[in-house]
Amino acid sequence: AMWEDNKTRSKWVIGSQCYFPDDLPEEVGRPCAPESNEVYESNHDITVMAGLIQGPCEVLPSSKFNEESQRRAHLGNSTSERLRPVYLC
């Protein structure tokens, strides 16, 4: 969800925060060795100012991530530089 605060004109977003494997404490369990471009999605929503979001990027389930990775491999380097990064969730 996205909205603008009428008083401050600030733009806000509700979403799930994602973490890179190296951002997680050692005691947090992981299902296996991290894949390239893998992120972990939190299981609760957060409210954050839109300007603080790092990105943009897309976080995809494994089947869609594999499809998109193959599609980008066929496009070549010159086209893929203009695409948003994708991560495996």
C-alpha positions in Angstrom: 0.0 0.0 0.0 1.2 3.5 -0.7 -0.2 6.9 0.4 0.7 10.5 1.0 0.4 12.3 4.3 -1.8 15.3 3.8 0.0 17.4 6.4 3.6 16.7 5.7 3.2 15.6 2.0 5.5 12.7 2.8 4.9 9.5 0.8 4.6 6.2 2.8 4.7 2.6 1.8 3.7 -0.6 3.7 5.7 -3.6 2.6 7.9 -6.5 3.6 11.6 -5.9 4.4 14.1 -8.1 2.6 17.6 -9.0 3.9 20.7 -10.2 2.1 22.2 -13.4 3.7 25.1 -11.4 5.1 22.8 -9.0 6.9 21.3 -11.7 9.1 22.8 -12.7 12.4 24.7 -16.0 12.5 22.1 -17.6 14.8 19.3 -17.1 12.2 18.7 -20.4 10.4 19.0 -20.7 6.7 17.6 -23.5 4.5 20.8 -24.1 2.6 23.9 -22.2 1.2 22.8 -18.9 -0.3 22.3 -18.6 -4.0 23.5 -15.7 -6.1 21.2 -12.7 -5.7 19.2 -14.4 -2.9 17.3 -12.4 -0.3 15.2 -13.4 2.7 11.8 -11.7 3.2 10.6 -10.9 6.7 7.2 -12.3 7.8 5.8 -9.0 9.0 4.8 -5.7 7.3 6.7 -2.4 7.9 5.7 1.2 7.3 8.5 3.2 5.7 8.9 6.6 3.9 9.0 5.9 0.2 12.3 7.8 -0.2 14.1 5.4 2.2 13.5 2.3 0.0 16.7 1.0 -1.5 16.0 -0.2 -5.0 14.1 -0.5 -7.1 14.4 -4.3 -7.5 12.1 -7.3 -7.9 12.0 -10.2 -5.5 10.7 -13.4 -7.2 9.9 -16.9 -6.1 12.4 -19.5 -7.4 10.5 -20.6 -10.5 10.0 -17.0 -11.7 13.6 -16.1 -10.7 14.9 -18.9 -12.9 12.8 -17.9 -15.9 13.8 -14.2 -15.6 17.5 -15.2 -15.2 17.4 -17.3 -18.3 15.6 -14.5 -20.2 18.2 -12.0 -19.2 21.0 -14.3 -20.2 19.6 -14.4 -23.7 19.3 -10.6 -23.9 23.0 -10.0 -23.4 24.9 -7.5 -21.3 24.0 -4.3 -23.0 20.3 -4.7 -22.4 20.5 -6.2 -19.0 22.3 -3.2 -17.6 19.1 -1.1 -18.0 16.9 -3.7 -16.2 16.1 -3.5 -12.5 18.0 -6.1 -10.3 16.1 -9.3 -9.5 16.5 -11.3 -6.3 15.5 -14.8 -5.3 13.1 -15.0 -2.3 
